[in-house]
């Protein structure tokens, strides 16, 4: 079973990303943001027994889609009002972080800037905080 996420674990991940940004290591900050989402999404999927294609367990874009579909079904089943834009935001940000991280991995001369790293950090915080409400 995966280790459950809590506020302390989220804050530790965010502190590492902040440290990378403060040190001017923006590529590292993006990689840490990607890793944080990947770990959280994996935990969320295993905790809720969301059936996923085994190939997609390494792709945060696809995991985000599975999680959002699961949440939409949950919200509809229990007639919980929800904001579709919020769920679309999760998949959009996951896509941006995934593509940026893949650019870093494939091109040695790709350099992320502070704005991109900060964008990733803030949105990772927002996404994980939002989804942690639905872990239990």
LINUR-V723995 format. One record per pair of residues at least 12 apart in sequence whose ideal C-beta (glycine too) atoms are under 8 Angstrom apart, sorted by the first residue. I is the first residue (numbers start at 1). J is the second residue. D is the distance in whole Angstrom. If there is no record, write none. Layout:
BEGIN
i	j	d
I	J	D
I	J	D
END
This chain:
BEGIN
i	j	d
1	46	7
2	42	6
2	43	4
2	46	5
2	47	7
3	43	7
4	43	7
4	47	7
4	135	7
5	40	6
5	43	6
5	128	7
5	132	6
5	135	7
6	132	8
7	132	8
10	125	7
10	128	5
10	129	7
10	132	7
13	32	7
13	36	4
13	39	8
13	124	8
14	36	8
14	121	7
14	124	7
14	125	6
16	32	5
17	29	5
17	32	5
17	33	6
17	36	7
17	117	8
17	120	8
17	121	5
17	124	7
18	121	7
20	32	6
20	117	7
21	114	7
21	117	5
21	118	6
21	121	7
24	114	8
26	111	7
26	112	4
26	113	6
26	114	6
26	116	7
26	117	4
27	104	5
27	110	8
27	111	7
27	112	5
29	112	7
29	117	4
29	120	7
29	121	6
30	97	7
30	100	6
30	101	6
30	104	6
30	112	5
30	116	7
30	117	6
30	120	5
31	101	6
31	104	7
33	97	6
33	101	8
33	117	8
33	120	4
33	121	6
33	123	8
33	124	5
34	60	7
34	97	5
34	98	7
34	101	4
34	120	8
36	124	5
36	128	7
37	60	5
37	64	8
37	94	6
37	97	6
37	124	6
37	127	7
37	128	7
38	58	8
38	60	5
38	63	7
40	127	8
40	128	5
40	131	7
41	60	6
41	63	4
41	64	7
41	67	6
41	94	8
42	57	7
42	63	7
44	67	6
44	131	6
44	135	7
45	57	8
45	63	6
45	66	7
45	67	7
47	135	6
48	70	6
50	66	5
50	67	7
50	70	5
52	66	5
59	98	7
60	94	5
60	97	7
60	98	5
61	91	7
61	94	5
61	95	5
61	98	5
63	94	8
64	90	5
64	91	5
64	94	4
64	95	8
65	91	6
67	90	7
67	131	7
68	87	4
68	88	8
68	90	6
68	91	6
71	87	6
71	131	8
71	134	6
72	84	8
72	87	6
74	134	7
86	130	7
89	127	8
90	127	5
90	130	8
90	131	8
93	123	4
93	124	8
93	127	6
94	127	8
96	119	8
96	120	8
97	120	5
97	123	8
97	124	7
100	112	7
100	116	6
100	120	7
END
